[in-house]
Amino acid sequence: MSKRSNLLYLGDMFDHARRAHERVAGVSRDEFMRDEDLQIVVMHHVRIVGEAASRLSSDIRDAHPEIPWVDIIGMRHVIVHDYFKIKVNVLWETATERIPDLIAALEKFVPRDPPA
């Protein structure tokens, strides 16, 4: 296990989930499907969310079954290892429909007043 704390990984997940969602705010599905640069940016943030999730202790993941850890980590694996299987429509649905739920679930881990 890394020396980084679970709280830091959860913070990374929260930050990058928010960034991915912010990038698609106000963007239509058609615009997203045509904008390869935007797809790459969203993919990058989703990959980091999955990487951070994979580094969390199993105790944290087991204690929060409401978070779809397997799906999150699995999407990271597809982006990194099976890039040829990436479905842009699934990436869109993840960023617009699933990530808002993840952000809400992760908010309870993020301190209201983070240290300076």
Contacts in CASP RR format, 6 or more apart in sequence:
PFRMAT RR
TARGET T0000
AUTHOR 0000-0000-0000
METHOD contacts of the structure
MODEL  1
MSKRSNLLYLGDMFDHARRAHERVAGVSRDEFMRDEDLQIVVMHHVRIVG
EAASRLSSDIRDAHPEIPWVDIIGMRHVIVHDYFKIKVNVLWETATERIP
DLIAALEKFVPRDPPA
1 55 0 8 1.000
1 57 0 8 1.000
2 55 0 8 1.000
4 55 0 8 1.000
6 56 0 8 1.000
6 57 0 8 1.000
6 60 0 8 1.000
7 109 0 8 1.000
9 52 0 8 1.000
9 53 0 8 1.000
9 55 0 8 1.000
9 56 0 8 1.000
10 52 0 8 1.000
10 56 0 8 1.000
10 60 0 8 1.000
10 106 0 8 1.000
10 109 0 8 1.000
10 110 0 8 1.000
11 52 0 8 1.000
11 106 0 8 1.000
11 109 0 8 1.000
11 110 0 8 1.000
12 48 0 8 1.000
12 49 0 8 1.000
12 52 0 8 1.000
13 48 0 8 1.000
13 49 0 8 1.000
13 50 0 8 1.000
13 52 0 8 1.000
13 53 0 8 1.000
13 102 0 8 1.000
13 106 0 8 1.000
14 103 0 8 1.000
14 106 0 8 1.000
14 107 0 8 1.000
14 109 0 8 1.000
14 110 0 8 1.000
16 45 0 8 1.000
16 46 0 8 1.000
16 48 0 8 1.000
16 49 0 8 1.000
16 52 0 8 1.000
17 45 0 8 1.000
17 49 0 8 1.000
17 99 0 8 1.000
17 102 0 8 1.000
17 103 0 8 1.000
17 106 0 8 1.000
18 103 0 8 1.000
19 45 0 8 1.000
20 42 0 8 1.000
20 45 0 8 1.000
20 46 0 8 1.000
20 49 0 8 1.000
20 94 0 8 1.000
20 95 0 8 1.000
20 99 0 8 1.000
21 95 0 8 1.000
21 96 0 8 1.000
21 99 0 8 1.000
21 100 0 8 1.000
21 103 0 8 1.000
23 38 0 8 1.000
23 41 0 8 1.000
23 42 0 8 1.000
23 45 0 8 1.000
23 95 0 8 1.000
24 32 0 8 1.000
24 38 0 8 1.000
24 42 0 8 1.000
24 92 0 8 1.000
24 95 0 8 1.000
24 96 0 8 1.000
27 35 0 8 1.000
27 38 0 8 1.000
29 89 0 8 1.000
29 92 0 8 1.000
29 96 0 8 1.000
31 38 0 8 1.000
32 38 0 8 1.000
32 39 0 8 1.000
32 88 0 8 1.000
32 92 0 8 1.000
33 88 0 8 1.000
33 89 0 8 1.000
33 92 0 8 1.000
39 88 0 8 1.000
39 91 0 8 1.000
42 91 0 8 1.000
42 95 0 8 1.000
43 79 0 8 1.000
43 86 0 8 1.000
43 91 0 8 1.000
46 75 0 8 1.000
46 76 0 8 1.000
46 79 0 8 1.000
46 91 0 8 1.000
46 94 0 8 1.000
46 95 0 8 1.000
46 99 0 8 1.000
47 76 0 8 1.000
47 79 0 8 1.000
47 80 0 8 1.000
49 72 0 8 1.000
49 76 0 8 1.000
49 99 0 8 1.000
49 102 0 8 1.000
50 72 0 8 1.000
50 73 0 8 1.000
50 74 0 8 1.000
50 75 0 8 1.000
50 76 0 8 1.000
51 76 0 8 1.000
53 61 0 8 1.000
53 69 0 8 1.000
53 72 0 8 1.000
53 73 0 8 1.000
53 76 0 8 1.000
54 73 0 8 1.000
54 76 0 8 1.000
56 69 0 8 1.000
61 67 0 8 1.000
61 69 0 8 1.000
64 105 0 8 1.000
66 105 0 8 1.000
67 102 0 8 1.000
67 105 0 8 1.000
67 106 0 8 1.000
68 98 0 8 1.000
68 102 0 8 1.000
71 98 0 8 1.000
72 102 0 8 1.000
75 94 0 8 1.000
78 85 0 8 1.000
78 86 0 8 1.000
79 86 0 8 1.000
END
